[in-house]
Amino acid sequence: MIGETQTFGSNGFRKREVVVTTEEQYPQHILIEFVQDKTELLNTYQVGQSVKVNINLRGREWVNPQGETKYFNSVQGWRIENLQAAASDNMPPVAPAEAFEPATNINEDDHDDLPF
């Protein structure tokens, strides 16, 4: 889920939320907030893309009118990368299979001296 940018208060505080789902045995759905100018980082992403998000964990204390202290946590994103584009950029070009020739200089009497 990629939410719309929300603006709060007279100071123009902006927030945009995104939910990422981890890829593991028990996937987790994690709400991440992007704030102020970082909200624009989400403009080029679509639901379903594989991404890597850099985050900061934020916490704050609040005392309610009854004098009870409460604590709140938030996950704030500050960078997001498209994993599909990064993977294709880092991969070396692959030569077609017909470009390879079988080795002809193999001597079965040669033994590897590797320790494993």
N, C-alpha and C positions, 0 to 999 in steps of 0.2 A: 504494500500500500504506500502510495506517495500522496501526502495531503497537500492542500492548497496553503499558500502563505497566509498566516493570520497576523493582524496588527492589533496591538493592545495599548491602551492608555494614550495620554496626550504626548508622551515622549516618542511614540512611533516604534515601540519595541516590536520586532518581527520574529515569528517562529514558524517553522515548517516541520512536520513530523513525517517520518518514514518508518515502515516496519520491515525489518529484514528477518529472513528465516534461515537459521543455521543449517548446514548440511552435515548431519551426524545421525547416529542411531535414533536418538529422540530429538527431532528438530525443535528448536526454540524460536518463538516469535518475539523479537526484541524491538521495542519502540525507541527510536533515536530521534532527538530533536536537533535541528539545525537552526541557529539563531542569527539575527541581524544579517550581515552581508553574506553569511554562509548559506542562507536559504536558497540563493541563486545557484549553488553547486548542483542542486537536484534537477535543474531545468532540462538537462540533456539525458536524463535517465528515464527508463520505462519499467513498469512492473514486469518481473520475470527475468531481468538481467542478473547475471552473477557479478557481485560487487565485493569490494573490500572497503570497509569503513574504519577510519581512525577516529577514536572517541576519547572523551574525557569523562570520568565519573564525577558528578557534582553532588554535593549534599548541603542541606541547610537545616537550621533549627528554627522552630516557630513555637511561640508560647500562645496558646489559645486564651480567650477571655476568662476561662475558669482557672488559669494559672498552670495548666498542664503543658509540659514541653513535648512537642512532636518533632520528628525528624523525617525529612523527605529526601529522596535521591532522584537524580535524573541522569540520563545518558546523553551527552551532547556530542554530535559529530562535528568534525572540523575539516575532514577530507574524505573523498569518496573516489574510488577507482573502478573502472570497468575491467573485470578479470578476463573476460573473453578477448578484449583488444590487447591486454597486456600479454596474455599467453601467446597470441599469434605474433606479436612483435618480437618476443624473445626466442621463438623457435627458429633454428637454422633451416635454410631451405633443404628440402628432401629431394634427392636425385631419383629419377625414375628407376624401377627395378631392372630394366634392360641395360642400364648403364654399368651395372656391376658384372664382372666376369668371375667364374669360379676359380679358386686358387689351384694352381697346378704343381707348385713346388712343395707339397706336403710330404714329409718323410715320416712314416709311422713309427720309426725307431727313435725319433726325437721325443724326449719327455719334458714336460714342464717341471721346473724346479720351484713352483709356487708352494707355499706352506699350507695351502688349504685346498 
